[in-house]
């Protein structure tokens, strides 16, 4: 290719992809793109023998390889990546994690094997409360080091944007500590990090028997402190039997919304409590888990445009033999996203590829729906659909090069990392499955 000819300037070219999975939007009559729903979740807008070019971190051209070659002028130090025989697709967007914590909870595997439920473990001082104790004792520097290590693993498995929730502090000082770590991770790691405040993750031991008092503490003390330091974009709450009621969850989310924090909600994970309906009522960006969401809740979420963020790895880890009914959500017209729910107790996985495996086997989703739910729909679940989640001119050049010749094999391959390269904001950050030193 002529590096000095006329054309669109590019400092990155990924070419000759067996399949370039763009997920480019088919813009509707109102000229507004949005998350994919229904049958459109299977439309991946694939270009065979495709190429994509970027400049200064943004996509500037894409199409058949010969077309892009004719249009693009490479800068002298441009990176050229030959993707012959491989699939190129948008970087994975992991839109639900609890990545900042200390300690581990492997003993809970034994307890569950012996028949204890999640809520029984939590009631006995384990579960979230066990991680709270370890996280409160940890320094910011220790949490940052752990977070960087975990983000490296995520990135090597193809994740380029991730949401991280607080919720293992459950006091003003400790929640702020976690949120500052989340902020710093975003500053120093290539992966883009989105911050969610989740002080209402559980009731801490000092408020045992006084859930209402803790709700007031979250509203009156925690939320203003988070707002004062501008440490979060979203507010989340664990709306569940034995944790926070629908009414308490509504009050917390409304208080967060009044301070500019957009609502998310852990809903209907253990029982049909009405969390999906609350998500629709309050205009949540995303409702998450949803194993027991009612048909009415699904319908209302679809009408309100709430993203259904489903977490199949959690069902797998807990051995629930039940997964959120992804097909019912899709048939209802609700946009579906997938995420890891990475946490130390109920989903200790950092790999979106494993989530895709679980979605295929446990939810019976089509590979195209799985790719859509792990990229563009998850991006809209983080209010980032205009920047990431698809390969389109003007969006960030976040890409994954997968060592397989068709996207159909991505959810099919079990137990191995098939990501060869990861490109973040137009820069190669992972090659041959390993992080490149910066």
Secondary structure, DSSP 8 states (H G I E B T S, - for coil): --SSSSSEEEEEEEEEEEEEE-------TT-------GGGGG---EEEEEEEEEETTEEEEEEEHHHHHHHEEEEEEEEEEE-BT-EEEE-EEE--B-----S--THHHHHHHTT--HHHHHHTT-THHHHHHHHHHS-HHHHHHHHHHHHHHHHHTTEEEEEEE--S--SHHHHHHHHHHHHHHHHHSSSEEEEEEEEETS--GGGTT-HHHHHHHIIIIIHHHHHHHT--SEEEEEE-TTSB-HHHHHHHHHHHHHTT-EEEEEESSSS--SHHHHHHHHT-SEEEE-TT--HHHHHHHHHHT-EEEE-HHHHHHHT-S----HHHHHHTT--EEE---BBTTTB----HHHHHHHHHHHS---HHHHHHHHTHHHHHTTT-TTTSSS--TTSB--EEEESSSSGGGTTT--SS--EEEEEETTEEEEETTEE---
